[in-house]
């Protein structure tokens, strides 16, 4: 088995010169400037086949952070050559999510479906130089081929029959007009060796690499051909993507070799896993970025959490909360692990709660308004809304919990069970309410800190303490057995509302 590390020989030198002159002589409309660049250029290249998976978000984020950290360019390319899988509105949704998450791209979007002539001309070049060949099998023939291989316990792949057709046989089949594809002619008995920035040295034998289809019968390129051509023409210096593409690298290296192009540096991030270590998928819960935003996760928290799926900020760093600017400053591809990253929803909830706590009451109130409106709450008192944020945000993990957490502040009257009515209607409770009401009347307003001292004074004057004091007050104000600190509850209600509520039970 011969190791392959880009050997230079007369044929390869000739090919390099051929490709150089071919590029220079191509029409300007079919080219992206292909001069060599020393600056970092990365790309995010999703397919418009549905919602943006959090794995896709992480790929976009890693590329974005790498580009910004190295003062390079972040390019958006839409890989839409598989028209059968294209979903209406998916592209628009992708752009909206990227914008909402603050992942601004510097160039693009480029659409592969608008670059078919480029791929066709390059594929013709591969045919001319003996690196590709025509194949003519029908879908049924390919299915039969796979069934035979499965029966024999062999790897299912194209059996390479068409690469041995004579020149006359190929001409006859082309002249007949039967459907055809163009396949990569993978060299046999070699070993592809490449260095991955995350996984280190990788070796793969060419005998197990399929003669991949490059150009389909409908004239559209496959992912592999279009990917390599675009990465070269768009001067991509680093390819950062998920590890599911690792097995495609040898095919891509063979294409770079055939064209005589330099291979970009590559980094394959680990899979994102469920807690049971299976691959994260919709079967086990939400996986779309939009789902998490709709459920009340803040974009800043989601970005922070996703950044830590497989990446760490370095030794000695104990923090887990990072702004986008801090992530840009600290991001290094060498700190991405090769091990699978577990998507821990409990940790995301905690992190989101930390971001909520740190947010200003005014900003949080704006974000929460849609949830209040959906619950039918009266939002006419803006000052009260700000006080509610101060009182409840400590208890929130997601902003969609705000309506339930705030319902005690919007109910027009409390609803008590018969047992609870006995408690608030007792002589002891009425005594507490009366003394507390008098003290509230003496202050100009209820502040964040003056209600608890009032309760302490009530305890001294009435001799009623502990649960016998706090429980009836909470029931009278909220109708609930448990809840936020009474001082916060009183602060939200305000003086007049407190007096009105206590008067009902005196």
C-alpha positions in Angstrom: 0.0 0.0 0.0 1.6 3.3 -1.1 1.2 6.3 1.2 -0.1 9.3 -0.6 1.1 12.7 0.6 0.8 14.8 -2.6 3.8 13.5 -4.5 5.2 15.8 -7.2 6.1 14.2 -10.6 6.3 15.3 -14.2 2.7 14.5 -14.8 1.6 16.4 -11.8 3.8 19.4 -12.7 2.2 19.4 -16.2 -1.2 19.2 -14.6 -0.5 22.1 -12.3 0.5 24.3 -15.3 -2.5 23.1 -17.3 -4.9 24.1 -14.5 -3.2 27.4 -14.0 -3.6 28.4 -17.6 -7.2 27.0 -17.6 -8.1 29.2 -14.7 -6.6 32.3 -16.3 -8.4 31.7 -19.5 -11.8 31.1 -18.0 -14.5 33.7 -18.7 -14.7 36.2 -15.8 -18.4 35.4 -15.2 -17.5 31.8 -14.2 -14.8 32.6 -11.7 -14.3 33.8 -8.2 -10.9 35.4 -7.8 -8.6 32.5 -7.1 -5.3 34.3 -6.1 -3.5 32.8 -3.1 -4.4 34.5 0.2 -2.6 34.6 3.6 -5.7 35.7 5.5 -8.1 33.2 7.1 -11.2 32.4 5.0 -13.8 30.0 6.3 -17.3 29.1 5.2 -20.6 27.9 6.5 -22.3 25.8 3.8 -25.7 24.5 4.8 -28.3 22.9 2.5 -31.8 24.5 2.4 -33.5 21.3 3.5 -35.3 22.4 6.7 -34.7 24.1 10.0 -31.2 25.0 11.3 -30.2 22.1 13.6 -28.2 23.1 16.7 -25.4 21.1 15.2 -25.5 23.4 12.2 -25.6 26.3 14.5 -22.4 25.1 16.2 -20.7 24.6 12.9 -21.6 28.2 11.9 -20.6 29.5 15.3 -17.2 27.7 15.2 -16.5 29.1 11.8 -17.6 32.5 12.8 -15.5 32.6 16.0 -12.4 31.2 14.1 -12.8 33.9 11.4 -13.2 36.8 13.9 -10.5 35.5 16.2 -8.0 35.5 13.3 -9.4 38.7 11.7 -10.4 36.7 8.6 -13.6 36.3 6.5 -16.7 34.3 7.2 -18.5 33.2 4.0 -22.0 31.9 3.6 -22.6 29.4 0.8 -25.9 27.6 0.1 -25.4 24.0 -1.1 -28.7 23.6 -3.0 -27.7 21.2 -5.8 -29.9 18.5 -4.5 -33.2 20.0 -5.7 -35.3 17.1 -4.5 -34.5 17.9 -0.9 -35.0 21.6 -1.1 -37.6 23.0 1.3 -39.6 26.1 0.5 -38.7 28.9 2.9 -35.7 27.1 4.4 -33.2 29.6 3.1 -35.1 32.6 4.3 -35.4 31.0 7.7 -31.7 30.2 7.8 -30.8 33.9 7.1 -33.2 35.1 9.8 -31.8 32.7 12.4 -28.2 33.7 11.6 -29.1 37.3 11.8 -31.0 36.8 15.1 -28.1 34.9 16.6 -25.6 37.7 15.6 -23.5 35.6 13.2 -22.9 38.1 10.5 -21.3 36.8 7.3 -18.8 38.8 5.3 -19.5 37.4 1.8 -22.4 35.7 0.2 -24.8 34.0 0.2 -23.5 32.1 -2.8 -25.9 29.6 -4.4 -24.4 26.4 -5.9 -27.4 26.0 -8.2 -26.3 29.2 -9.9 -22.8 27.9 -10.6 -23.6 24.7 -12.7 -21.5 25.8 -15.7 -18.4 26.0 -13.4 -18.9 22.5 -12.1 -19.5 21.1 -15.6 -16.4 22.6 -17.1 -14.2 21.3 -14.2 -15.8 17.9 -14.5 -15.0 17.9 -18.3 -11.4 18.6 -17.2 -11.3 15.6 -15.0 -12.6 13.4 -17.8 -10.0 14.8 -20.2 -7.2 14.1 -17.8 -8.3 10.6 -16.9 -9.4 11.3 -13.3 -13.1 10.5 -14.0 -15.3 8.4 -16.3 -18.8 7.9 -17.5 -21.1 5.3 -16.0 -24.5 4.3 -17.3 -26.2 2.0 -14.8 -29.9 2.5 -14.0 -31.2 2.8 -10.4 -32.5 -0.8 -10.6 -29.1 -2.1 -11.7 -27.4 -0.3 -8.8 -29.9 -1.7 -6.4 -29.2 -5.2 -7.7 -25.5 -4.6 -7.3 -25.9 -3.6 -3.7 -28.1 -6.7 -2.9 -25.5 -9.0 -4.3 -22.8 -7.4 -2.3 -24.9 -7.6 0.9 -25.6 -11.3 0.3 -21.8 -11.8 -0.1 -21.1 -9.8 3.1 -19.1 -7.2 1.1 -19.1 -3.5 1.5 -21.8 -1.9 -0.6 -20.2 0.4 -3.2 -20.1 0.8 -7.0 -18.2 -2.2 -8.5 -16.3 0.1 -10.9 -17.5 -1.9 -14.0 -17.8 1.2 -16.2 -14.3 2.4 -15.7 -13.1 -0.6 -17.7 -15.3 0.1 -20.8 -13.3 0.7 -24.0 -13.3 4.0 -25.7 -15.7 2.7 -28.4 -18.1 1.3 -25.8 -18.3 4.7 -24.1 -18.8 6.5 -27.4 -21.6 4.1 -28.3 -23.4 4.5 -25.0 -23.1 8.3 -25.2 -24.4 8.3 -28.7 -27.4 6.2 -27.7 -28.6 9.0 -25.3 -29.1 6.7 -22.3 -28.8 8.5 -18.9 -25.3 8.8 -17.6 -23.3 10.1 -14.6 -19.7 11.0 -14.2 -17.7 9.1 -11.5 -14.4 9.8 -9.8 -11.7 7.3 -10.7 -10.3 6.4 -7.3 -6.8 5.0 -7.5 -6.4 1.5 -6.1 -3.9 0.1 -3.6 -3.0 3.5 -2.1 -3.3 5.1 1.3 -4.7 8.6 1.8 -3.0 10.4 4.8 -4.1 13.7 6.1 -3.8 15.7 9.3 -7.0 16.9 10.9 -6.6 19.9 13.3 -8.8 18.2 15.9 -8.2 14.5 15.3 -4.6 14.4 14.3 -3.3 12.1 11.5 -5.9 10.0 9.7 -5.2 7.2 7.2 -7.7 5.6 4.8 -7.1 3.0 2.2 -8.3 3.9 -1.3 -9.7 0.4 -1.9 -12.6 1.1 0.4 -13.4 4.5 -1.1 -16.3 4.4 -3.6 -16.0 5.7 -7.1 -18.2 8.6 -6.1 -20.7 10.2 -8.6 -19.4 13.7 -9.4 -22.0 14.9 -11.9 -25.5 13.4 -11.8 -27.6 12.6 -14.9 -29.6 15.8 -14.4 -26.4 17.9 -14.8 -26.3 18.8 -11.2 -23.0 18.1 -9.3 -22.9 16.1 -6.1 -21.8 17.6 -2.8 -18.3 16.3 -3.2 -17.5 17.9 -6.6 -19.2 21.3 -5.9 -17.7 21.4 -2.4 -14.1 21.1 -3.6 -14.4 23.4 -6.5 -16.1 26.1 -4.5 -13.7 25.9 -1.6 -10.9 26.4 -4.0 -12.4 29.2 -6.0 -13.6 31.0 -2.9 -10.1 30.7 -1.4 -11.2 28.8 1.7 -8.2 28.3 4.0 -9.8 26.3 6.7 -12.7 23.8 6.6 -14.5 23.5 9.9 -17.4 21.0 10.0 -18.9 18.1 11.8 -17.2 14.7 12.0 -19.9 13.0 9.8 -18.0 14.5 6.9 -14.6 12.9 7.9 -15.1 9.9 5.7 -15.6 12.2 2.7 -12.2 13.8 3.1 -10.2 11.2 1.0 -12.6 11.7 -1.9 -12.0 15.5 -1.6 -8.3 15.1 -1.4 -8.3 13.0 -4.6 -10.2 15.8 -6.3 -7.7 18.4 -5.1 -5.0 16.1 -6.3 -6.6 15.7 -9.7 -7.0 19.5 -10.2 -3.6 20.2 -8.8 -4.9 22.4 -6.0 -3.7 22.9 -2.5 -5.9 21.3 0.2 -7.3 23.6 2.8 -6.6 22.8 6.5 -9.5 20.7 7.9 -11.0 20.3 11.4 -13.9 17.9 12.1 -15.8 18.8 15.3 -17.3 15.9 17.4 -20.9 14.8 17.2 -23.5 16.3 19.5 -25.0 13.6 21.6 -28.1 12.9 23.7 -27.5 12.1 27.4 -27.7 8.4 26.5 -24.7 9.0 24.1 -26.8 8.5 20.9 -26.6 11.1 18.2 -28.8 14.1 18.9 -31.9 13.8 16.8 -35.5 15.0 16.6 -36.7 11.6 17.8 -35.6 12.5 21.3 -36.7 16.1 21.5 -36.1 19.5 20.0 -33.0 20.0 17.8 -33.9 23.1 15.7 -32.4 26.4 16.8 -35.8 28.0 16.3 -37.4 25.5 18.7 -35.1 26.6 21.5 -35.7 30.3 20.8 -39.5 29.8 20.8 -39.2 27.9 24.2 -37.8 31.0 25.8 -34.0 30.5 25.6 -32.1 33.7 25.1 -29.9 33.9 21.9 -26.9 34.9 24.0 -27.3 31.9 26.3 -27.9 29.5 23.5 -24.7 30.7 21.7 -22.7 30.4 24.9 -24.0 26.9 25.5 -23.4 25.7 22.0 -19.9 27.1 21.9 -19.0 24.8 24.9 -20.3 21.7 23.1 -16.9 20.2 22.3 -14.8 23.3 22.9 -13.2 24.6 26.1 -11.7 28.0 26.9 -8.4 26.6 28.1 -6.7 25.5 31.3 -7.2 27.6 34.4 -10.5 29.0 33.1 -13.3 28.0 35.5 -16.0 30.3 34.1 -18.7 29.0 31.8 -20.5 32.3 31.0 -18.9 34.1 28.1 -20.1 37.0 25.9 -19.8 36.7 22.2 -16.8 39.1 22.3 -15.1 36.9 24.9 -15.7 33.8 22.9 -14.1 35.4 19.9 -11.1 36.4 22.0 -10.6 32.9 23.4 -11.6 30.6 20.5 -8.9 28.3 19.2 -9.5 25.3 17.1 -6.9 23.3 19.0 -9.2 23.5 22.1 -12.0 21.5 20.3 -12.2 18.0 21.6 -12.5 14.9 19.4 -14.9 13.3 21.9 -18.7 13.5 21.5 -20.3 16.5 23.2 -23.4 15.7 25.4 -26.3 18.2 25.0 -27.3 18.7 28.6 -30.6 20.5 28.8 -30.3 21.0 32.5 -27.1 22.9 32.0 -28.7 25.0 29.2 -31.5 25.8 31.6 -29.0 26.9 34.3 -27.0 29.0 31.9 -30.1 30.6 30.5 -31.3 31.4 34.0 -27.9 33.1 34.7 -28.3 35.3 31.6 -31.9 36.2 32.7 -30.6 37.2 36.1 -28.0 39.5 34.6 -30.4 41.2 32.2 -31.8 44.6 33.0 -35.5 44.6 34.2 -36.4 46.9 31.4 -34.9 44.7 28.6 -36.4 41.5 30.2 -39.8 43.2 30.3 -39.7 43.9 26.6 -38.8 40.3 25.8 -41.5 39.0 28.1 -44.4 41.1 26.7 -45.4 38.5 24.0 -45.8 35.9 26.7 -47.9 38.2 28.9 -50.1 39.2 25.9 -50.6 35.5 25.1 -51.8 34.9 28.6 -54.2 37.9 28.4 -52.6 40.0 31.1 -53.1 43.7 31.4 -49.9 45.5 30.5 -51.1 49.1 30.9 -49.0 49.6 34.1 -45.5 49.7 32.7 -43.9 50.5 36.1 -45.6 47.4 37.6 -44.2 45.3 34.8 -40.6 46.4 35.7 -41.2 45.6 39.3 -42.5 42.1 38.3 -39.2 41.5 36.4 -37.2 42.3 39.5 -39.3 40.0 41.7 -39.4 36.9 39.5 -36.3 36.8 37.3 -34.3 35.0 40.0 -36.8 32.1 39.7 -36.8 31.8 35.8 -34.9 29.4 33.7 -36.6 30.4 30.4 -38.6 33.5 29.6 -41.6 31.4 28.5 -42.1 30.6 32.2 -42.8 34.3 32.9 -46.6 34.1 32.6 -47.0 31.3 35.1 -44.4 32.9 37.5 -46.2 36.2 37.4 -49.9 35.1 37.5 -50.2 36.2 41.2 -49.6 39.8 40.2 -52.3 39.9 37.6 -55.2 38.0 39.2 -58.0 40.3 40.3 -58.9 38.3 43.3 -57.5 35.3 45.2 -59.3 32.0 45.2 -59.0 30.1 48.5 -59.9 26.6 49.5 -62.2 26.1 52.5 -59.2 25.2 54.7 -57.4 28.3 53.5 -60.4 30.5 54.3 -60.4 29.2 57.9 -56.8 30.3 58.2 -57.3 33.9 56.9 -60.6 34.4 58.8 -59.1 33.4 62.1 -59.0 36.1 64.8 -55.1 35.8 64.9 -54.9 36.4 61.2 -57.3 39.3 61.3 -55.2 40.9 64.0 -52.1 40.5 61.9 -53.8 42.0 58.9 -55.1 45.0 60.9 -51.7 45.9 62.4 -49.9 45.4 59.1 -52.5 47.6 57.3 -51.8 50.4 59.8 -48.1 50.2 59.2 -48.5 50.2 55.5 -50.6 53.3 55.7 -47.8 55.2 57.5 -45.3 54.8 54.6 -45.3 56.8 51.4 -44.6 53.8 49.2 -43.6 50.1 49.4 -39.9 49.8 48.5 -37.7 46.8 47.8 -36.7 46.7 51.5 -39.3 48.2 53.8 -41.9 45.4 53.9 -39.9 42.8 55.8 -39.2 45.2 58.7 -42.9 45.9 58.9 -43.6 42.2 59.4 -41.0 42.0 62.1 -42.7 44.9 63.9 -46.1 43.1 63.5 -44.6 40.0 65.1 -43.4 42.0 68.1 -46.6 43.8 68.6 -48.9 40.8 68.2 -46.7 38.0 69.5 -47.6 36.1 66.4 -44.5 34.7 64.6 -43.2 32.4 62.0 -45.6 30.4 59.9 -48.6 31.8 61.9 -47.6 35.2 60.7 -46.2 34.6 57.1 -48.7 32.0 56.0 -51.9 34.0 56.3 -50.3 37.1 54.8 -49.1 35.1 51.8 -52.6 33.6 51.4 -54.3 37.0 51.6 -52.0 38.5 49.0 -51.5 35.7 46.5 -53.9 32.8 47.3 -50.8 30.5 47.1 -49.2 28.3 49.8 -45.7 29.1 48.6 -44.0 31.6 46.3 -41.5 34.5 46.1 -40.2 36.3 49.1 -43.1 38.3 50.6 -41.0 41.5 50.5 -40.8 41.1 46.7 -44.5 40.4 46.4 -45.4 43.5 48.4 -43.0 45.6 46.3 -44.7 44.5 43.1 -48.3 45.1 44.4 -47.6 48.5 45.8 -49.2 50.4 48.7 -52.8 50.8 47.5 -53.1 47.2 46.2 -51.8 45.8 49.5 -54.2 47.9 51.5 -57.1 46.7 49.3 -56.2 43.1 49.6 -55.7 43.1 53.4 -59.0 45.0 53.9 -61.0 42.1 52.4 -60.0 40.0 55.3 -60.3 42.4 58.2 
